Amino acid sequence: MRAIWTGSIAFGLVNVPVKAYGATEDHDIDLHQVHDKDGGRIRYERRCEVCGKKIAYKDLDKAYEDGERTIVLTDEDMDALPAEKSREIEVVQFVPAGQVDPLMLEKSYYLQADSKSPKAYELLRRTLQDTEKLAVVRFALRQKTRLGILRVRSKVMVLQAVMWADELRDAEAVAPEKSPRISEQELKMSASLVDQYSSDFTPDEFQDDYQVQLQALIEAKIEQGEDLDTEATFGSPDQGSESGEVIDLMEALKRSIDGRNAKAPAKAAKDGKASAAKKPAAKKPAKKTAAAKKPATKKPATKKAAAKEASSSPHKKKASGSGKKSA
């Protein structure tokens, strides 16, 4: 990974030099646009509306229009802003993790200690970890002053950008004017369904189906060209319930719960078969029973011993047969 920013964390009078790296990456397959008639690549050009010339990126400036005038802002103007010059991540407060709305969280960056003596970095990391709090910070990146939080992930600190309060729209704008009535029975059944779906979050178990299918489509096109049969490649499209179909909520909940319950016995039966397959190898008591016969065959038995042996022989025969079956 290549560092995208170098600066320091200001924690009171403690200064922690760090390098920032992008913590995430896009796994989408890169596609570009082409002309549908001849397959020619379509490219976007920066052209001036006044002179009509194609403009290089280095010759671009930014501008603001107030409706009457255009105010041009050069790179020198932008660089002159005090906040843009700052190479500091300023810690302004520490807060409980539950107080930060996930809706406000944006891009994440790994912070690496940028010093021969990383003690200050480790001190802050351990402090965040032990207190179970987040550090609220202010910093500047890519010509924007940002709000952010510092959190711990494994053995590194993560800087996560946070939206400003006025950038978050009010949820009340899309809230229903009147909430529908929900019965206690519906709530109980819904909670029961939630319980059946509940488990620990394991992101590795999920995959991006669209990208997998897109890769399969590309490979099929390479192999079959324009003669590609998408139905043979992906199968027939699923015929889900019609969008106009009205389903009774209680009936839908009941069917969902029954469907989840039906999967549990199937899984248990599968696990039972697996354990049953292992049982024969573990049936060693049968061998002991067979071995117990030897002392009885050394010499003729008395009437009492013979009667005892006769009464126990069916059990021995069964054990011996069981051992034979297990082999």
C-alpha positions as CSV (number, residue, x, y, z in Angstrom):
1,M,0.0,0.0,0.0
2,R,1.1,3.6,-0.6
3,A,0.6,6.3,1.9
4,I,-1.9,9.0,0.8
5,W,-1.2,11.4,3.7
6,T,1.6,12.1,6.2
7,G,1.1,14.2,9.4
8,S,0.7,13.7,13.1
9,I,-1.9,13.2,15.8
10,A,-2.0,16.0,18.4
11,F,-3.1,14.5,21.7
12,G,-2.8,17.2,24.3
13,L,1.0,18.0,24.3
14,V,1.7,14.6,22.8
15,N,2.6,14.5,19.1
16,V,2.2,11.2,17.3
17,P,3.7,11.1,13.7
18,V,1.6,8.9,11.4
19,K,1.1,7.9,7.8
20,A,-2.4,7.3,6.4
21,Y,-3.3,4.5,4.0
22,G,-6.7,3.7,2.4
23,A,-8.3,1.0,4.5
24,T,-10.7,-0.2,1.8
25,E,-10.5,-1.0,-1.9
26,D,-13.1,-1.5,-4.7
27,H,-13.4,-5.1,-5.9
28,D,-15.7,-4.2,-8.9
29,I,-14.6,-5.3,-12.3
30,D,-13.4,-2.3,-14.4
31,L,-15.6,-1.6,-17.4
32,H,-15.5,1.3,-19.9
33,Q,-17.9,2.6,-22.6
34,V,-17.7,1.7,-26.3
35,H,-19.6,2.6,-29.4
36,D,-22.3,-0.1,-30.0
37,K,-21.8,0.1,-33.8
38,D,-18.1,-0.5,-34.0
39,G,-16.8,-1.1,-30.5
40,G,-14.7,2.1,-30.5
41,R,-13.6,3.3,-27.1
42,I,-15.6,6.4,-25.8
43,R,-13.4,8.9,-23.9
44,Y,-14.4,12.1,-22.1
45,E,-12.5,15.2,-23.0
46,R,-12.2,18.5,-21.1
47,R,-13.0,21.2,-23.7
48,C,-13.3,24.9,-23.1
49,E,-16.8,26.4,-24.0
50,V,-15.1,29.7,-25.0
51,C,-12.2,28.7,-27.3
52,G,-13.2,25.1,-28.0
53,K,-9.8,23.7,-27.2
54,K,-9.0,20.5,-25.4
55,I,-7.6,21.5,-21.9
56,A,-5.0,19.6,-20.0
57,Y,-5.7,18.8,-16.3
58,K,-2.8,21.0,-15.1
59,D,-4.5,24.0,-16.7
60,L,-7.7,23.7,-14.8
61,D,-8.9,26.0,-12.0
62,K,-12.0,25.9,-9.8
63,A,-14.7,28.5,-9.9
64,Y,-17.9,29.5,-8.0
65,E,-20.9,31.1,-9.6
66,D,-23.2,33.3,-7.6
67,G,-25.8,33.7,-10.4
68,E,-24.3,36.9,-11.8
69,R,-20.5,36.4,-11.6
70,T,-17.9,33.6,-11.9
71,I,-15.3,33.7,-9.2
72,V,-12.2,31.8,-10.2
73,L,-10.1,30.1,-7.5
74,T,-6.6,29.1,-8.4
75,D,-4.5,26.3,-6.8
76,E,-2.5,29.1,-5.1
77,D,-5.8,30.5,-3.6
78,M,-6.8,27.1,-2.3
79,D,-3.4,26.3,-0.9
80,A,-3.5,29.6,1.0
81,L,-6.4,28.4,3.2
82,P,-5.0,27.8,6.8
83,A,-6.9,24.5,7.2
84,E,-5.5,23.1,4.0
85,K,-1.9,23.7,5.2
86,S,-2.5,21.8,8.4
87,R,-0.8,18.4,8.6
88,E,-2.3,17.6,12.0
89,I,-5.1,15.3,13.3
90,E,-6.3,17.2,16.3
91,V,-8.0,15.2,19.1
92,V,-10.9,17.3,20.4
93,Q,-12.7,14.9,22.7
94,F,-13.3,11.2,23.6
95,V,-16.8,9.7,23.4
96,P,-18.5,6.3,24.0
97,A,-18.6,4.3,20.7
98,G,-22.4,4.0,20.9
99,Q,-22.8,7.8,20.5
100,V,-21.6,7.9,16.9
101,D,-24.4,7.3,14.4
102,P,-23.1,4.8,11.8
103,L,-25.0,6.8,9.2
104,M,-22.4,9.6,9.6
105,L,-19.4,7.4,9.0
106,E,-17.5,7.7,5.7
107,K,-14.1,6.6,4.3
108,S,-11.7,4.8,6.5
109,Y,-7.9,5.1,6.7
110,Y,-5.3,2.9,8.5
111,L,-2.8,5.0,10.5
112,Q,0.8,3.7,10.7
113,A,3.3,5.0,13.2
114,D,5.8,7.2,11.3
115,S,8.6,7.4,13.7
116,K,11.7,5.4,14.9
117,S,10.2,5.5,18.3
118,P,6.5,4.4,18.1
119,K,5.9,4.6,21.8
120,A,3.5,7.6,21.6
121,Y,1.5,5.8,18.9
122,E,1.2,2.6,21.0
123,L,0.3,4.6,24.1
124,L,-2.7,6.3,22.3
125,R,-3.8,3.0,20.7
126,R,-3.7,1.2,24.1
127,T,-5.6,4.1,25.8
128,L,-8.4,3.9,23.2
129,Q,-8.5,0.1,23.5
130,D,-8.6,0.0,27.3
131,T,-11.1,2.9,27.8
132,E,-13.3,1.5,25.0
133,K,-13.8,5.0,23.7
134,L,-13.5,6.8,20.3
135,A,-11.4,9.9,19.8
136,V,-13.2,12.7,17.9
137,V,-10.7,14.5,15.7
138,R,-10.5,17.3,13.1
139,F,-8.2,17.1,10.1
140,A,-7.8,18.3,6.5
141,L,-7.5,16.1,3.5
142,R,-7.8,16.8,-0.2
143,Q,-8.8,20.4,0.1
144,K,-11.5,19.7,2.7
145,T,-11.6,20.2,6.5
146,R,-13.1,17.0,8.0
147,L,-14.5,15.7,11.2
148,G,-13.4,12.1,12.1
149,I,-13.0,9.5,14.8
150,L,-10.0,7.4,15.8
151,R,-10.8,3.7,16.7
152,V,-8.7,0.6,17.2
153,R,-8.6,-2.3,14.8
154,S,-6.3,-5.2,15.6
155,K,-2.9,-3.6,16.3
156,V,-3.4,-0.3,14.4
157,M,-5.5,2.8,14.7
158,V,-8.1,3.7,12.1
159,L,-9.1,7.2,11.1
160,Q,-12.7,7.3,9.9
161,A,-14.1,10.4,8.3
162,V,-17.5,11.6,9.7
163,M,-20.1,13.8,8.1
164,W,-20.7,17.2,9.5
165,A,-24.0,17.5,11.4
166,D,-25.6,19.7,8.7
167,E,-24.8,17.1,6.0
168,L,-27.1,14.5,7.5
169,R,-30.7,14.9,6.4
170,D,-33.5,14.8,8.8
171,A,-35.2,11.3,8.9
172,E,-38.5,12.9,9.8
173,A,-38.8,14.1,6.2
174,V,-39.5,10.6,5.0
175,A,-41.2,9.2,8.1
176,P,-44.9,8.2,7.7
177,E,-47.5,10.6,8.9
178,K,-49.4,7.9,10.7
179,S,-47.9,4.6,11.9
180,P,-49.9,1.4,11.2
181,R,-51.1,-0.6,14.2
182,I,-49.0,-3.7,15.0
183,S,-50.5,-6.4,17.2
184,E,-48.7,-8.1,20.1
185,Q,-48.9,-11.4,18.3
186,E,-47.3,-10.0,15.2
187,L,-44.5,-8.6,17.3
188,K,-43.9,-12.0,19.0
189,M,-43.8,-13.9,15.7
190,S,-41.5,-11.3,14.2
191,A,-39.2,-11.5,17.2
192,S,-39.3,-15.3,16.9
193,L,-38.2,-15.1,13.2
194,V,-35.4,-12.7,14.2
195,D,-34.2,-15.3,16.8
196,Q,-34.0,-18.0,14.2
197,Y,-31.9,-15.8,11.9
198,S,-29.6,-14.5,14.7
199,S,-25.9,-15.4,14.7
200,D,-22.5,-13.8,14.9
201,F,-21.7,-11.5,11.9
202,T,-19.2,-13.3,9.6
203,P,-18.5,-11.1,6.6
204,D,-16.3,-13.8,5.0
205,E,-19.4,-16.0,4.4
206,F,-20.9,-13.4,2.0
207,Q,-19.9,-12.6,-1.6
208,D,-20.7,-10.1,-4.2
209,D,-23.0,-12.2,-6.4
210,Y,-23.2,-9.5,-9.1
211,Q,-19.4,-9.4,-9.6
212,V,-19.2,-13.2,-9.6
213,Q,-21.9,-13.4,-12.3
214,L,-20.3,-10.6,-14.3
215,Q,-17.0,-12.5,-14.3
216,A,-18.8,-15.6,-15.4
217,L,-20.5,-13.6,-18.2
218,I,-17.1,-12.2,-19.4
219,E,-15.5,-15.6,-19.4
220,A,-18.5,-17.1,-21.3
221,K,-18.4,-14.3,-23.8
222,I,-14.6,-15.0,-24.4
223,E,-15.4,-18.7,-25.0
224,Q,-18.6,-18.5,-26.9
225,G,-18.6,-15.0,-28.4
226,E,-21.9,-13.6,-29.7
227,D,-23.5,-17.1,-29.6
228,L,-23.6,-16.9,-25.8
229,D,-26.8,-18.5,-24.4
230,T,-27.3,-16.7,-21.1
231,E,-30.0,-19.1,-19.9
232,A,-27.6,-22.0,-20.3
233,T,-24.9,-20.1,-18.5
234,F,-27.0,-18.7,-15.6
235,G,-30.2,-20.8,-15.7
236,S,-33.7,-19.5,-16.0
237,P,-34.6,-16.4,-14.0
238,D,-36.3,-17.1,-10.7
239,Q,-40.0,-16.4,-10.8
240,G,-40.6,-14.6,-7.5
241,S,-43.9,-13.5,-6.1
242,E,-45.7,-10.9,-8.2
243,S,-45.2,-7.4,-7.1
244,G,-49.0,-6.8,-7.0
245,E,-49.7,-9.8,-4.8
246,V,-51.0,-8.9,-1.3
247,I,-49.7,-11.3,1.4
248,D,-51.3,-11.4,4.8
249,L,-48.6,-10.4,7.3
250,M,-49.3,-13.0,9.9
251,E,-49.4,-15.7,7.2
252,A,-46.1,-14.5,5.8
253,L,-44.5,-14.6,9.3
254,K,-45.9,-18.1,10.0
255,R,-44.6,-19.5,6.7
256,S,-41.2,-17.9,7.3
257,I,-40.9,-19.4,10.7
258,D,-42.1,-22.8,9.4
259,G,-39.5,-22.6,6.6
260,R,-36.7,-22.0,9.0
261,N,-37.8,-24.8,11.3
262,A,-37.9,-27.2,8.4
263,K,-34.2,-26.5,7.7
264,A,-33.2,-27.4,11.3
265,P,-34.3,-31.2,11.2
266,A,-32.6,-31.5,7.8
267,K,-29.4,-30.2,9.2
268,A,-29.7,-32.4,12.3
269,A,-30.3,-35.5,10.1
270,K,-27.3,-34.6,8.0
271,D,-25.2,-34.3,11.1
272,G,-26.6,-37.6,12.4
273,K,-25.6,-39.4,9.3
274,A,-22.1,-38.0,9.6
275,S,-21.8,-39.2,13.2
276,A,-23.4,-42.6,12.4
277,A,-20.8,-43.1,9.7
278,K,-18.1,-42.7,12.4
279,K,-19.7,-45.1,14.9
280,P,-18.6,-48.5,13.5
281,A,-15.0,-47.5,13.9
282,A,-15.5,-46.7,17.5
283,K,-17.3,-50.1,18.4
284,K,-14.5,-51.8,20.3
285,P,-16.6,-53.3,23.2
286,A,-17.7,-56.1,20.8
287,K,-14.1,-57.3,20.6
288,K,-13.8,-57.4,24.4
289,T,-17.0,-59.6,24.5
290,A,-15.5,-62.0,22.0
291,A,-12.3,-62.1,23.9
292,A,-14.2,-63.0,27.1
293,K,-15.2,-66.3,25.5
294,K,-11.7,-67.8,25.7
295,P,-11.6,-68.6,29.5
296,A,-14.9,-70.5,29.1
297,T,-13.5,-72.8,26.4
298,K,-10.4,-74.0,28.3
299,K,-12.1,-77.1,29.9
300,P,-15.5,-78.8,30.2
301,A,-17.8,-76.7,32.4
302,T,-19.8,-78.0,35.4
303,K,-23.6,-78.1,35.2
304,K,-23.9,-74.8,37.0
305,A,-21.3,-73.2,34.8
306,A,-22.9,-74.7,31.7
307,A,-26.3,-73.4,32.7
308,K,-24.8,-69.9,33.2
309,E,-23.0,-70.1,29.9
310,A,-26.2,-71.2,28.1
311,S,-28.2,-68.3,29.6
312,S,-25.5,-65.7,28.5
313,S,-24.7,-67.1,25.1
314,P,-27.5,-65.2,23.2
315,H,-26.1,-61.9,24.4
316,K,-22.6,-63.0,23.3
317,K,-23.9,-64.0,19.9
318,K,-25.6,-60.7,19.5
319,A,-22.4,-58.8,20.5
320,S,-20.3,-60.8,18.2
321,G,-22.8,-60.2,15.3
322,S,-22.8,-56.5,16.1
323,G,-19.0,-56.4,15.9
324,K,-19.1,-58.2,12.6
325,K,-21.6,-55.7,11.2
326,S,-19.5,-52.7,12.4
327,A,-16.5,-54.1,10.4
